[in-house]
């Protein structure tokens, strides 16, 4: 279980201090954060839970959130960004998560565009970013909720998953502290949010993601979703969208996900 007083103390001086909202059980931390955002919750509010009963990933996929086994957290951000810059949020969340896992568990995370956290061929976590505007606000997004789920203590997984799964404990061969991971994740996320708000540093984000990903270039993949296609990844463009060289030419994939083709 989390020690909320200790966690809040460790986050002193960050945008998250005094804004922690913990639930032993909730439907979805992202849903909690979205509802709070529409009611005026502050930038930096953090919603996390010991268990989710209706956790979800991208495309309304279920995210299994067993009590006490994973990190389930959603962060409300009200960044001053151009609308197109919001597309970079899943990428900076991935960079923050990879940094936290490396620092706490000593493991290297492979970023599979746009939202998967991988260790080898197995998925250890995922990211769901949702944007919206407050009542009476402008039509463009005025806030974003960054949801991150990471398998920490799990020892077994449901059969039939699209991607094989793993956990930090299994990979590191030790018991990883969820509290230490959460504190490290939030600190890294604040640094990445500041980078995103700076024009010069924001331009470097796609290249940084490419350096932390074996999927971004030279990988034969199948793209699923509205822009379904197959080809070889050719890096990220300036907005963080994936480019794929197909038999019909280069495709800029703006939405969807990727999987390795059977040829790999």
C-alpha positions, 0 to 999 in steps of 0.5 A: 500500500502507498504511504501518501504522506511520505509520497507527498513529502517526496514530491515537494516542490513539484507541480504534484505536491498537495494534489494526490488523489488515491482510491483503493478501488476505482473504475478507471483513474483516467475517468476519475481525472477526466471528470475532475478536469471538467469540474476545474481540478488543478494542473498537476492533479494525480489520480491513482488507485490500488485497483481498477475495475474498468481500466482501459487502454487505447481503442477501449481495450481492457487493461487488467488492473489487479489489486496491489499488483500494478501502478495505475495512475492518471495525471491531469495537465493543463499545458499551454500548447498548440493543438498539434503539440498534444500528439507528442504527449503519449511520447513524452509519457513514454520517455518519462516511464522509461526513465522511471523504470530504468532508475527504480528497477534498472531495466531498459524499456523499449518504446513501441509507438505510440503507447506501449512500454516493452521489455524485449518482446513482452509488454510491461505497460501502456499509456492512454492520453485523453484530451478535452476542454472545460465547460464553456471553454474553447473548442480546442483541447484545454487539458489532457489526462495522461494515464499510465499503467505498469505491471509491477508485481504480476507473476501470471497473465491471462492467456490469449493476449495480443502481446505477451506480457511481463512485469518489473518484478519478473524482469528485474528478479526483485520486488520493485516498490510501486511508491518509488516507481510512482514518485520517479515517474511523476518527477520525470513526467514534470521534466518532460512536460516542461520540455514539451512546452519549450519550442526548441526542446520539443523539437527534439522529442521525436528523435529522443523517442527514436533513440529509445525504440527498436520499433521506430526505424527499420522494423517490419510491422503491420499497422492496425486501425484506420490506416491499416497497412504493412511495411517498414518503419521509417522514423517519426515526423516532427509531430511524432507521427510514425512513418511507414514505407509500404509497397504503395509508398510512404504512409504517415500513421497518425492513429492506430498501433503497430505489431511485428509482422509474422516475417520477424 
